[in-house]
């Protein structure tokens, strides 16, 4: 396959987004042949090469046109983009899709025994972080000057080690902060995994492949976010039942040969169907209520 028709996609080789990225590729029909200790793998079904790299290398690889696509946390992407901007370097890229995994936030945390009364409490404080540019962007916007202690990993131990007065790091559940005697006081950036692409021109074949891949990714995401709901409903309460189905759009109504007073209702829902809603449906006379997962879906 000629090089101009192949795509290069960079994903995290290990860490927070690695398994979810691989699962997304698998569910999108990308069968990867990866040899042990190799940083590049080839897809069987599509002309795509997958590079397994460090997450903080992915933005640069995309911006420098080394790869065509990348799956990366928006927090890492934004930090890299701010770095390119401050260095007057090329930082062009296009964000294609917000993916449905890797949700986290970049937050400031202080020791539990430290008083806090807003960002001005951090004035002249020393803050340990792996995101100095995001932190600078946020606090400078608040008119707060501070000192930075750049750390890569184990940021949460900095206050106990006497290295800093506070930290700024990614937070998912807050358990790590609590375990280290810290409490979250400011959220400075909300993040999730995103699909990004190079800003350079791609060949027509590559553009078609990007569109196909994006369509598959969206189909996988839509399927994970949706449920297929089936139930039997009395005709006299049909409007009430359809009205409370979450996210319902144009349900399919089918006649039941054995129950002329009832119909079968089939609908795809993009929202959770809670037990309370199912009990309300039952009160309205709905029976045989089934909620099924969807494996694949194209709009």
JOPE-V801747 format. One record per helix or strand of 2 or more residues. SS is the DSSP state (helix for helix, strand for strand). FROM is the first residue (numbers start at 1). LEN is the number of residues. If there is no record, write none. Layout:
ss = <SS	SS>
from = <FROM	FROM>
len = <LEN	LEN>
//
This chain:
ss = <helix	strand	helix	strand	strand	strand	helix	strand	helix	strand	strand	helix	strand	helix	strand	helix	strand	helix	strand	strand	helix	strand	helix	strand	strand	helix	strand>
from = <3	7	18	32	40	48	55	69	74	93	104	119	126	132	147	155	166	175	182	193	204	227	235	252	262	275	287>
len = <3	6	10	2	4	6	9	5	13	6	8	4	4	10	4	3	6	5	10	6	22	8	10	4	8	9	7>
//
